Amino acid sequence: MCIGPVKRLCHWGPLAALGITKLVMYATISCCSMWWPPDNSLGGFINMAVFLAGCMLIFYNFLSAVFEGPGFLPLKWAPESARDEVHLQYCKTCEGYKAPRSHHCRRCGRCVLKMDHHCPWINNCVGHVNHGHFTAFLLFSVLTCVQSTVILSCSLYRAIHRTYYIYHGLEPIIHFSLIMLVICVFALGLSFGVVLAVGMLLYFQIRAIARNRTGIEDWILEKAIHRRTENEPPFIYPYDLGWRENCMQVFGSCFEPVGDGITWKVRDGCHQYTLTLEQREQKREKRCRTRAYSVVHSYSGRWLPLVHGWRVLTHPPFTDEPRIPLAVGETVLVTRWRRYWLFGERSPPSGKNDRGWFPRCCCVDMTVPPPPPPQPEAPLDIKKQL
C-alpha cells in the first residue's frame, strides 16, 4: 500500500537526512559569519550566498524526490494487445502485468516504473519520475559539504590557534564556547562523511544514468552475460542509446523525465520485450535450481541471531532483504546459497513474510539422503576371530 506524503516524510530516513543538513548548515553559517563575515567584504558575501543557494537546492531536490515519488504502474495494468501478455511477468500483489523495466517494491507495495532501488533516506523508491531530482540532491549535497568542510576546518584551525592571531594582530579572531566547539567538530565529521559516502553513491548514479541502467538491470545484465555459452550470440542491452540521450531521458527539461515510463526507445535489433524475455528465462532457470530444505531448528527471524553461533552472527548477507521466521517441520524452497545463510520461500506460503534469509544451520537439504546410522561396534572376542 502506498504511503501518504506526510507519513512518507515522518520516517527515520528523511528526518535524519533533514537533521544532518540543518546541523551542518547551522554550524557552517555560524563559523562563516566569524571566519569570513559577509557584511565586511564582497568575497564573504559571495561565499555565504553560494552556500545558502546550495542548501536551498538540497532541500528542493530532496523534497521533490520524496513527494513526487518514482512513478507507479497503475493497478491491474495490462498491455494494449493481449498477445503481448506472454512476454510479461505477472504481479500477484498488484493483480496486473509488469511493464518493461518495472519491478514490484515490497516496501512501497506497488510496481515501480523503471525501479532503481528503494532508498531509506527518502523513504521512497528511486525510479522513472524522481531519478533526476534524487541525483541532483546527491550532487548538491556533495558540493555544499565540500564547501562546508573547508569553512569548518579553517574556522576550527583559527579558533585553536587564537593566541597566535591575537599576538600578531591578525583578523579575524574566532572564539568558540564549549558547546559550539563540540557542534562544529561533530558537524565537520558529518560533512566530511557526506562527501565520502554520498560522493560514492553519486558516482554510481551518474554511471548508471550514462549507461541507462538501473541497479536491478545491472544484475540482470550480469547474469545474462554469464549464462550464455560460446555458441550463443552475446546479449545486447536494449536501452543504451549513448550517454547524451541516456541523460536526457532522466533529466529532460527542468528534471522532467522523457516518456511515460512504460514504452521505451530501444536500440536497433532489439524490441520492447528483449529484457523482459531475458528475465523470464533467468527465472525459469532459477526455478530449475530450486531445492527443498526441511527445517530442523526454529529461527525467530531476527537480524542478529545470537543462538545460532558466532559464524552466523558475523557473516550476515549484506542486503536489506527480509529474514523469515521458521518452525521445525516446515519446508523451504531455497534459491540462493551463502556459506552460513540461505534465501528461500516457505512452502506452502502462509500469506505474509514467506520469503527471505535464514541461517543455513536451521535446515537440511531434502534432496540429499541422510547418512546411514552408525553400526554398533562388534564385541572384542568376535574381532579376534575375524
C-alpha positions in Angstrom: 0.0 0.0 0.0 1.3 3.4 -0.9 2.2 5.8 1.9 0.8 9.3 2.1 3.1 12.4 1.7 3.1 13.2 5.5 3.8 9.7 6.6 6.4 9.4 3.8 8.3 12.3 5.4 7.8 11.2 9.1 10.3 8.3 8.9 13.8 8.0 10.4 15.4 8.3 6.9 14.0 11.7 5.8 14.1 13.0 9.4 17.8 12.0 9.8 18.7 13.5 6.4 17.0 16.8 7.2 18.5 16.8 10.7 22.1 16.3 9.3 21.6 19.0 6.7 20.2 21.5 9.2 23.0 20.8 11.7 25.8 21.2 9.1 24.0 24.3 7.8 23.8 25.9 11.2 27.4 25.2 12.2 28.7 26.4 8.8 26.7 29.7 8.8 27.9 30.4 12.4 31.5 29.8 11.5 31.3 31.6 8.2 30.0 34.8 10.0 33.2 34.8 12.1 35.8 33.4 9.6 34.7 35.4 6.5 31.9 37.8 7.5 29.6 38.5 4.6 28.9 42.1 5.6 32.6 43.1 5.5 33.7 42.0 2.0 32.3 41.0 -1.3 34.1 37.7 -1.1 32.4 36.9 2.2 29.0 37.8 0.7 29.6 35.5 -2.3 30.8 32.7 -0.2 27.7 32.9 2.1 25.3 33.3 -0.9 26.8 30.2 -2.7 26.5 28.1 0.4 22.9 29.2 1.1 21.9 28.6 -2.5 23.4 25.1 -2.3 21.4 24.4 0.9 18.2 25.5 -0.8 18.8 23.3 -3.8 19.4 20.4 -1.4 16.1 20.9 0.3 14.2 21.4 -3.0 15.5 18.3 -4.7 15.2 16.2 -1.6 11.6 17.1 -1.0 10.9 16.7 -4.7 12.4 13.2 -4.7 10.3 12.3 -1.6 6.9 13.8 -2.6 6.9 13.2 -6.4 7.9 9.6 -6.0 9.2 7.2 -8.6 6.0 6.8 -10.6 3.8 3.7 -10.0 2.3 1.4 -12.6 -1.5 1.5 -12.5 -3.1 -1.3 -10.5 -4.3 -4.2 -12.7 -2.3 -2.9 -15.6 -2.3 -4.9 -18.9 -0.7 -4.2 -22.3 -2.9 -2.8 -25.1 -2.5 -6.0 -27.1 -3.4 -9.3 -25.3 -0.8 -11.0 -27.4 2.0 -9.2 -25.6 0.9 -10.6 -22.2 3.0 -13.8 -22.8 6.2 -11.6 -22.8 5.5 -10.0 -19.5 5.6 -11.1 -15.8 2.5 -11.1 -13.6 2.4 -9.3 -10.2 0.1 -11.1 -7.8 0.1 -8.2 -5.4 -0.9 -5.5 -7.9 -3.1 -8.1 -9.8 -1.6 -6.9 -13.1 1.3 -7.3 -15.5 4.6 -5.7 -15.0 5.5 -3.2 -17.8 9.1 -3.4 -19.2 11.7 -2.1 -16.7 9.0 -2.1 -13.9 9.5 -4.1 -10.7 7.5 -4.6 -7.5 8.7 -2.9 -4.3 7.6 -4.8 -1.3 8.0 -1.7 0.9 6.0 0.7 -1.3 3.6 -2.1 -2.1 3.4 -1.2 -5.8 5.0 -1.9 -9.1 7.5 1.0 -9.7 8.3 2.4 -13.1 12.0 1.9 -14.0 12.8 1.0 -10.4 16.4 1.6 -9.4 16.3 0.9 -5.7 14.4 1.7 -2.5 16.2 4.5 -0.7 15.6 4.7 3.1 16.9 8.3 3.2 13.9 9.5 1.2 11.6 6.7 2.4 10.7 6.1 -1.2 11.8 4.3 -4.4 14.1 5.9 -6.9 12.5 5.4 -10.3 11.4 7.0 -13.5 9.9 10.2 -12.2 12.3 11.2 -9.3 15.6 9.8 -10.6 16.7 13.3 -11.8 15.8 15.0 -8.5 17.5 12.3 -6.5 20.7 12.6 -8.4 20.6 16.4 -8.1 20.1 16.1 -4.4 23.2 13.9 -4.2 25.2 16.3 -6.3 24.4 19.5 -4.4 24.9 17.6 -1.1 28.4 16.7 -2.0 29.3 20.2 -3.4 27.8 22.0 -0.4 29.5 19.7 2.1 32.9 20.2 0.4 32.4 24.0 0.9 31.2 23.3 4.5 34.2 21.1 5.2 36.6 23.9 4.1 34.8 26.6 6.2 34.6 24.5 9.3 38.2 23.3 9.1 39.5 26.8 8.6 37.4 28.1 11.5 38.4 25.4 13.9 42.1 26.0 13.0 41.8 29.7 13.7 39.9 29.0 16.9 42.5 26.6 18.2 45.4 28.9 17.3 43.6 32.0 18.5 46.5 33.2 20.7 48.8 33.3 17.6 46.4 35.5 15.7 45.9 37.8 18.8 49.7 38.1 19.3 50.4 39.1 15.7 47.3 41.3 15.4 45.7 39.3 12.6 42.0 39.2 11.9 39.5 37.7 12.3 39.7 36.4 15.8 37.4 33.3 16.2 36.2 32.3 19.7 34.1 29.2 20.4 32.2 28.3 23.5 32.5 24.6 24.6 29.1 23.7 23.2 29.8 25.5 19.9 33.2 23.7 19.6 31.5 20.3 20.1 28.8 21.2 17.5 31.4 22.3 14.9 33.6 19.3 15.4 30.5 17.0 15.1 29.3 18.9 12.0 32.8 18.7 10.4 32.7 14.9 10.8 29.2 14.7 9.3 30.2 17.0 6.4 33.3 15.0 5.6 31.4 11.7 5.9 28.8 13.0 3.4 31.5 13.9 0.9 32.9 10.4 1.0 29.7 8.3 1.3 27.3 10.3 -0.8 30.1 11.1 -3.3 30.5 7.4 -3.9 26.7 6.9 -4.3 26.7 9.9 -6.7 29.4 8.3 -8.8 27.3 5.1 -9.1 24.2 7.1 -10.0 25.9 9.1 -12.7 27.4 5.9 -14.2 24.0 4.2 -14.2 22.4 7.2 -15.9 25.1 7.4 -18.5 24.6 3.7 -19.3 20.8 3.9 -18.9 20.8 1.0 -16.5 19.2 0.7 -13.0 20.8 -1.3 -10.2 18.3 -4.1 -10.9 19.1 -4.1 -14.6 22.8 -4.3 -13.9 22.2 -7.5 -12.0 20.0 -8.9 -14.9 22.6 -8.0 -17.5 25.4 -9.6 -15.5 23.5 -12.9 -15.3 22.6 -12.7 -18.9 26.3 -12.4 -19.9 27.4 -15.3 -17.7 24.7 -17.8 -18.5 25.4 -17.7 -22.3 27.6 -20.3 -23.9 30.3 -19.7 -26.5 27.9 -20.8 -29.3 25.2 -18.3 -28.4 25.2 -14.7 -29.6 26.0 -12.1 -26.9 23.1 -10.4 -25.1 22.5 -6.8 -26.3 21.2 -4.4 -23.7 18.3 -2.7 -25.4 18.2 0.7 -23.6 21.7 2.1 -24.0 21.3 4.9 -26.6 24.5 6.8 -25.9 25.3 8.9 -22.9 23.7 12.1 -24.2 20.3 10.6 -24.9 20.5 8.5 -21.8 21.0 11.6 -19.7 18.2 13.4 -21.5 15.8 10.6 -20.6 16.4 11.1 -16.9 16.9 14.9 -16.7 14.9 16.1 -19.7 14.0 19.7 -19.4 13.9 21.0 -15.8 14.2 17.5 -14.4 11.0 16.3 -16.2 11.8 12.7 -17.5 11.1 11.8 -21.0 8.4 9.3 -21.8 5.6 7.7 -19.8 7.8 5.0 -18.1 6.0 2.2 -19.9 7.2 2.4 -23.5 10.9 2.9 -24.1 13.1 3.7 -27.1 15.4 0.8 -27.8 18.5 0.1 -29.9 18.4 -1.4 -33.3 18.0 -5.2 -33.3 16.0 -5.1 -30.0 12.3 -4.7 -29.1 10.3 -3.7 -26.1 10.4 -7.1 -24.5 14.1 -8.0 -25.0 15.0 -7.5 -21.4 11.7 -8.9 -20.1 12.2 -12.2 -22.0 15.7 -12.5 -20.6 14.2 -12.0 -17.1 11.6 -14.8 -17.7 14.3 -17.1 -18.9 16.5 -16.4 -15.9 13.6 -17.0 -13.5 12.9 -20.3 -15.3 16.4 -21.4 -14.7 16.1 -20.3 -11.1 13.1 -22.5 -10.6 15.1 -25.4 -12.0 17.8 -24.8 -9.5 15.4 -24.6 -6.6 15.9 -27.2 -3.8 13.7 -28.1 -0.9 15.0 -27.9 2.6 13.4 -29.2 5.8 13.6 -27.0 9.0 15.2 -28.9 11.9 15.9 -25.9 14.2 13.5 -23.0 14.7 14.5 -19.4 13.8 12.9 -16.3 15.2 13.5 -14.1 12.1 15.8 -11.7 14.0 18.6 -9.9 12.1 21.1 -10.7 14.9 20.5 -14.4 15.8 22.6 -14.9 18.9 21.7 -18.6 19.4 22.9 -20.0 16.1 26.7 -19.5 16.5 29.1 -16.7 16.0 29.8 -17.6 12.4 26.1 -17.0 11.5 26.1 -13.8 13.5 29.3 -12.3 12.0 28.6 -13.4 8.3 25.1 -11.9 7.6 24.0 -11.3 4.0 24.7 -7.7 3.1 21.3 -6.8 1.8 18.1 -5.2 3.1 16.0 -8.2 2.1 13.9 -9.6 5.0 14.5 -12.6 7.3 11.8 -15.1 7.7 10.9 -16.9 10.9 10.9 -20.7 10.7 9.3 -23.5 12.8 10.5 -27.1 13.0 9.0 -29.3 10.3 8.3 -26.5 7.7 9.6 -26.8 4.2 11.5 -24.0 2.4 12.3 -23.8 -1.3 15.8 -22.4 -1.5 17.1 -20.4 -4.5 20.2 -18.7 -3.2 23.1 -20.1 -1.1 25.6 -18.4 1.1 28.1 -20.1 3.4 26.1 -19.6 6.6 22.8 -18.3 5.2 20.1 -19.4 2.7 17.5 -17.5 0.8 14.2 -19.1 0.1 10.4 -19.2 0.3 8.2 -21.1 2.7 6.2 -23.8 1.1 3.2 -23.7 1.2 3.1 -19.9 1.8 1.3 -18.7 4.8 0.4 -15.3 3.4 3.0 -12.8 4.9 6.7 -12.8 5.4 7.2 -16.0 3.5 10.4 -15.1 1.6 13.8 -14.1 2.9 17.0 -15.2 4.5 17.6 -17.6 7.3 20.6 -19.4 8.9 21.8 -22.4 7.0 22.2 -24.5 10.2 18.5 -24.4 10.7 17.7 -26.6 7.7 18.8 -29.8 5.9 18.6 -30.5 2.2 15.8 -32.9 1.5 17.3 -33.9 -1.9 20.4 -35.3 -0.2 19.8 -38.7 1.6 20.8 -38.6 5.2 23.9 -40.5 6.2 23.4 -44.1 7.4 23.2 -44.6 11.2 26.4 -45.8 12.8 26.7 -49.6 13.1 27.2 -51.0 16.7 30.8 -52.0 17.2 31.4 -55.8 17.3 32.5 -57.4 20.6 36.2 -57.8 21.3 36.2 -61.7 21.0 34.4 -61.5 17.6 37.1 -59.1 16.4 39.8 -61.6 17.3 38.1 -64.3 15.4 37.9 -62.1 12.3 
